[in-house]
Amino acid sequence: MPGNIFGKIFQLVTFGESHGPAIGGVIEGCPAGIALDLDFIQRELDRRKPGNIPGATARKETDEVRFLSGIFEGKTTGTPIAFLVGNKEPRPGDYEPLRERYRPGHADHTYDAKYGIRDHRGGGRASGRETAARVVGGALAKLFLGKEGIEITAYTSRIGPIEINGRCIDVDQEALAGSRTGCPDREKDMEMAGLLRQMEEEGDSVGGTVDCIIRGMPAGIGDPVFQKLSSVLALAVMSIGGARGVEFGSGFEAAGMKGSVHTDGLMNTGGHIVSEQNLAGGIAGGISTGEDICFRVAFKPPSSLTGMRGAISKEGIKSPAGGGRFDACIVPRVLPVVESMAALVIADHLLLNRSAKLHHE
Ligand SMILES: Cc1cc2nc3c(=O)[nH]c(=O)nc-3n(C[C@H](O)[C@H](O)[C@H](O)COP(=O)(O)O)c2cc1C
């Protein structure tokens, strides 16, 4: 499948470059009759905007979405939903030093290697800005999932050396809404915000992790073997710029545990078969267990500034230049993007499963 399309039934194709007139997308396969909550979609986009996140890029992104099709009298019609998010502050001149250079940690060299031509302005298609279109698609998927009683929450679990205890914790939604960094632990949130300000002052950046929980999942959703639900979720989140790893449930910690500790006994809770600790993260054999799906994604420190120091010319001569505008950490801004990719996967699989069930009935 071409690289700009995601999903099998609930599909999203995105288009656009960081400094073109707009980015946008087309959602195909969204069920009809879903009320388009524009305030909700805008709030989702605002969560991704640099806004008041400490250490976020100074670039002003007024992300306002405009729907062009597939909506009638406030509801989805089941036909393709096209949308645009305008790029309000294109300052291409800022990126002139990048025209003839490749930055490490970016896709400059690889885009040239593949296509032989590239929009060098602000990372072009490889820019984090592309994720605004994912958030619109994800918001539509969330509106569909809401009707099915499924909720998705991502939060900051680590920034640099500061991390919170436990995985996929029961998030205090109020604390999360009031946080600066998307971390629901108030004390750690303050520490993380301080670190991001420090990074901004020092012109440096940090990595971190995002935890994501999918609640309200029915058992039996997903596929075995090559298209396991965990595999597709991993593909979805690893497609976000800067993602460097993903783990489900006990994840990489499982590698250091004894089987006697890791074995997760099954229980019957009111007719539902669940495990004692959900160490598998809500998926077994590629199919949902009916427990919360829980995964963690690691993001690298953005490389813009240091990247410019280590840049090289197209001819292969070391060619450092001054830095541009960049995020001190991807994590706080990427939370709605991780949720969106998870929402697209789950919406798609609910619809795929409907056809599977019909087959059995
Ligand atoms: C929301 C978001 C914002 C980002 N901001 C920056 C940034 O300011 N500077 C930077 O170097 N990388 C940033 N990135 C990461 C780059 O887009 C990404 O590392 C680059 O395109 C190379 O892709 P790769 O990391 O998948 O190899 C951001 C990513 C996302 C999702």
The ligand as an SDF file (V2000), in Angstrom:
LIG
                    3D

 31 33  0  0  0  0  0  0  0  0999 V2000
    4.6780   16.8330   16.6180 C   0  0  0  0  0  0  0  0  0  0  0  0
    6.1050   16.6540   16.2120 C   0  0  0  0  0  0  0  0  0  0  0  0
    6.9900   17.7060   16.3280 C   0  0  0  0  0  0  0  0  0  0  0  0
    8.3470   17.5660   15.9610 C   0  0  0  0  0  0  0  0  0  0  0  0
    9.1910   18.6250   16.1080 N   0  0  0  0  0  0  0  0  0  0  0  0
   10.5000   18.4650   15.7660 C   0  0  0  0  0  0  0  0  0  0  0  0
   11.4230   19.5730   15.8900 C   0  0  0  0  0  0  0  0  0  0  0  0
   11.0470   20.6790   16.2880 O   0  0  0  0  0  0  0  0  0  0  0  0
   12.7230   19.3480   15.5480 N   0  0  0  0  0  0  0  0  0  0  0  0
   13.1690   18.1280   15.1020 C   0  0  0  0  0  0  0  0  0  0  0  0
   14.3560   17.9780   14.8260 O   0  0  0  0  0  0  0  0  0  0  0  0
   12.3350   17.0920   14.9540 N   0  0  0  0  0  0  0  0  0  0  0  0
   11.0170   17.2290   15.2760 C   0  0  0  0  0  0  0  0  0  0  0  0
   10.1650   16.1700   15.1320 N   0  0  0  0  0  0  0  0  0  0  0  0
   10.7110   14.8720   14.6560 C   0  0  0  0  0  0  0  0  0  0  0  0
   10.9920   14.8640   13.1640 C   0  0  0  0  0  0  0  0  0  0  0  0
    9.8030   15.1200   12.4500 O   0  0  0  0  0  0  0  0  0  0  0  0
   11.5650   13.5000   12.7580 C   0  0  0  0  0  0  0  0  0  0  0  0
   12.5410   13.0790   13.6470 O   0  0  0  0  0  0  0  0  0  0  0  0
   12.2130   13.5530   11.3770 C   0  0  0  0  0  0  0  0  0  0  0  0
   11.2330   13.8380   10.4130 O   0  0  0  0  0  0  0  0  0  0  0  0
   12.8970   12.2370   11.0020 C   0  0  0  0  0  0  0  0  0  0  0  0
   12.0020   11.1620   11.0360 O   0  0  0  0  0  0  0  0  0  0  0  0
   12.2830    9.8720   11.9380 P   0  0  0  0  0  0  0  0  0  0  0  0
   12.5600   10.3540   13.3270 O   0  0  0  0  0  0  0  0  0  0  0  0
   11.0180    9.0940   11.8540 O   0  0  0  0  0  0  0  0  0  0  0  0
   13.4640    9.1600   11.3430 O   0  0  0  0  0  0  0  0  0  0  0  0
    8.8120   16.3110   15.4690 C   0  0  0  0  0  0  0  0  0  0  0  0
    7.9040   15.2480   15.3410 C   0  0  0  0  0  0  0  0  0  0  0  0
    6.5600   15.4000   15.7070 C   0  0  0  0  0  0  0  0  0  0  0  0
    5.6430   14.2470   15.5620 C   0  0  0  0  0  0  0  0  0  0  0  0
  1  2  1  0
  2  3  1  0
  2 30  2  0
  3  4  2  0
  4  5  1  0
  4 28  1  0
  5  6  2  0
  6  7  1  0
  6 13  1  0
  7  8  2  0
  7  9  1  0
  9 10  1  0
 10 11  2  0
 10 12  1  0
 12 13  2  0
 13 14  1  0
 14 15  1  0
 14 28  1  0
 15 16  1  0
 16 17  1  0
 16 18  1  0
 18 19  1  0
 18 20  1  0
 20 21  1  0
 20 22  1  0
 22 23  1  0
 23 24  1  0
 24 25  2  0
 24 26  1  0
 24 27  1  0
 28 29  2  0
 29 30  1  0
 30 31  1  0
M  END
$$$$
